Amino acid sequence: MPGDENPVTAAAAGAVTNDVTRKIAHLARMRLSEGEIEQYTKELGKILSFVEQLKEANVEGVEPVIHGIPLDAHFREDTAVILSEEKTKQIVSCSEQSLYDQFRVPQVIGGE
């Protein structure tokens, strides 16, 4: 890919170029036409300009907010559920492909 620069660092420095947009598209596994590269380069530049404006806001004394509405986290304990061999075979039989009582899925990362 064009250059080994980190696209996030380059974009944050205000250097949103077509090459940076191409690198981001490559990392996101997106195929973009030259017209789309131009369009997204402009849009990324506008977004970063807005972020720069936000940096100028006076937030002294403002408490950080994670969410606008107070929410309680309801977590369940992360425990394994042991199924009978019969139940396991019944569930795995629903998949198109299986191997050793496990689902077999297409490769997602590193393909192409």
C-alpha positions as CSV (number, residue, x, y, z in Angstrom):
1,M,0.0,0.0,0.0
2,P,1.1,3.6,-0.5
3,G,3.5,4.5,2.3
4,D,3.8,2.8,5.6
5,E,2.4,5.8,7.5
6,N,-0.2,5.1,10.1
7,P,-3.5,6.4,8.6
8,V,-4.9,7.5,11.9
9,T,-1.9,9.5,12.8
10,A,-1.7,11.1,9.4
11,A,-5.4,11.9,9.4
12,A,-5.2,13.3,13.0
13,A,-2.4,15.6,11.8
14,G,-4.7,17.0,9.2
15,A,-3.0,15.3,6.3
16,V,-6.0,13.5,4.8
17,T,-4.8,12.7,1.4
18,N,-6.0,10.3,-1.2
19,D,-3.2,7.9,-0.2
20,V,-4.4,8.0,3.4
21,T,-8.0,7.3,2.3
22,R,-6.7,4.4,0.2
23,K,-4.8,2.9,3.2
24,I,-7.9,3.2,5.4
25,A,-10.1,1.6,2.7
26,H,-7.5,-1.2,2.4
27,L,-7.5,-1.8,6.1
28,A,-11.3,-1.9,6.1
29,R,-11.3,-4.3,3.1
30,M,-13.2,-1.8,1.0
31,R,-12.8,-1.5,-2.8
32,L,-13.3,2.2,-3.8
33,S,-13.3,3.8,-7.2
34,E,-11.1,6.9,-7.7
35,G,-14.3,9.0,-7.5
36,E,-15.1,7.5,-4.1
37,I,-11.5,8.0,-2.9
38,E,-11.9,11.7,-3.7
39,Q,-15.3,11.9,-2.0
40,Y,-14.2,10.1,1.2
41,T,-11.0,12.2,1.4
42,K,-13.1,15.3,1.4
43,E,-15.5,13.9,4.0
44,L,-12.8,12.7,6.3
45,G,-11.2,16.1,6.1
46,K,-14.6,17.7,7.1
47,I,-15.0,15.2,10.0
48,L,-11.5,16.0,11.3
49,S,-12.1,19.7,11.0
50,F,-15.2,19.3,13.2
51,V,-13.2,17.3,15.7
52,E,-10.7,20.1,15.9
53,Q,-13.6,22.5,16.7
54,L,-14.7,20.2,19.5
55,K,-11.2,20.3,21.0
56,E,-11.6,24.1,21.5
57,A,-14.7,23.7,23.6
58,N,-14.3,24.8,27.3
59,V,-15.1,21.6,29.3
60,E,-13.6,22.8,32.6
61,G,-15.6,21.5,35.5
62,V,-17.7,19.2,33.3
63,E,-18.0,15.6,34.5
64,P,-17.2,13.0,31.9
65,V,-20.3,11.1,30.7
66,I,-20.3,7.6,29.5
67,H,-24.0,7.6,28.5
68,G,-26.7,10.2,28.5
69,I,-29.1,8.0,30.5
70,P,-27.9,6.4,33.8
71,L,-27.7,2.6,33.1
72,D,-26.9,-0.2,35.4
73,A,-24.8,-3.0,33.9
74,H,-26.5,-6.3,34.3
75,F,-23.8,-8.9,33.7
76,R,-24.2,-12.6,33.9
77,E,-21.5,-14.9,35.2
78,D,-19.4,-16.3,32.4
79,T,-19.7,-20.0,32.9
80,A,-19.5,-22.9,30.5
81,V,-22.6,-24.9,29.8
82,I,-21.9,-28.6,29.4
83,L,-24.3,-30.2,27.0
84,S,-25.0,-33.9,26.6
85,E,-23.5,-35.6,23.6
86,E,-26.9,-36.1,22.1
87,K,-27.8,-32.3,22.4
88,T,-24.4,-31.4,21.0
89,K,-24.9,-33.6,17.9
90,Q,-28.4,-32.2,17.5
91,I,-27.1,-28.6,17.5
92,V,-24.1,-29.3,15.2
93,S,-26.3,-31.2,12.7
94,C,-28.0,-27.8,11.9
95,S,-24.8,-26.4,10.4
96,E,-23.8,-26.9,6.8
97,Q,-20.3,-28.1,7.8
98,S,-18.9,-29.5,11.0
99,L,-15.7,-31.1,12.2
100,Y,-15.2,-32.8,15.6
101,D,-18.6,-31.7,16.9
102,Q,-17.8,-28.0,16.1
103,F,-19.2,-25.6,13.6
104,R,-17.0,-25.1,10.5
105,V,-17.2,-21.6,9.0
106,P,-15.5,-19.9,6.1
107,Q,-12.2,-18.0,6.8
108,V,-12.9,-14.4,7.6
109,I,-9.5,-12.8,8.4
110,G,-6.6,-13.1,6.1
111,G,-8.5,-14.4,3.1
112,E,-8.4,-12.9,-0.4
